Amino acid sequence: MVPVQLRTRSAEQTAEVGRRLAALLEPGDVVILAGGLGAGKTTLTQGIGAGLEVRGEVTSPTFVISRVHPAQQPGRPSLVHVDAYRLGGRVELDDLDVDAFIDDAVTVVEWGEGVAEPLAADRLHVHLVRAAAASGRDEQVLDDPDGQEGRLITVTPVGSRWGGVPLRSALAPETSSVAPETAQTVQERNAARL
């Protein structure tokens, strides 16, 4: 399936992408987040929590490793929010018993790349890149003409669950200030910097 790339210009827009993503999520869905420190993983998850209308403030579960945010409305999924940053691998993720909640909740795993894939054959991989990131694989720099630090968000669907789901139109409708990123816009921006 084809990845969807979006460009946001603020934390509010990144959270808005999360709210829009929540409208597509169902119980049993797994979202694996990747990106450097400060890339916006928790901000995106806060948007997902707001869109799902879960109880409790969605904050980074770095020190508690995982949190369950129950749904406020009957029939809506809970949010299981996991931070795999401190986990030593898949075995430690299994020890958290995340799979006990997976059928009735939306599970979001920050730093989950290479660790959380066994949770579900059908899942979304979301990679966030900070505009000013300057290390590792996040070397890409996105200059924002308004002076705000933006994000490049790449959503990659995996599995048959996502076939036919209109990710691009749901996450960045034409009336949105969140811009779909295309190869042409990346090339134009890079050419303008030279």
Beta strands, then each sheet from edge to edge (+ up, - down):
strand 1: 4-8
strand 2: 30-34
strand 3: 66-69
strand 4: 78-83
strand 5: 105-110
strand 6: 123-130
strand 7: 151-158
strand 8: 179-180
sheet 1: 3+ 4- 5- 2- 6- 7+ 1- 8+
end
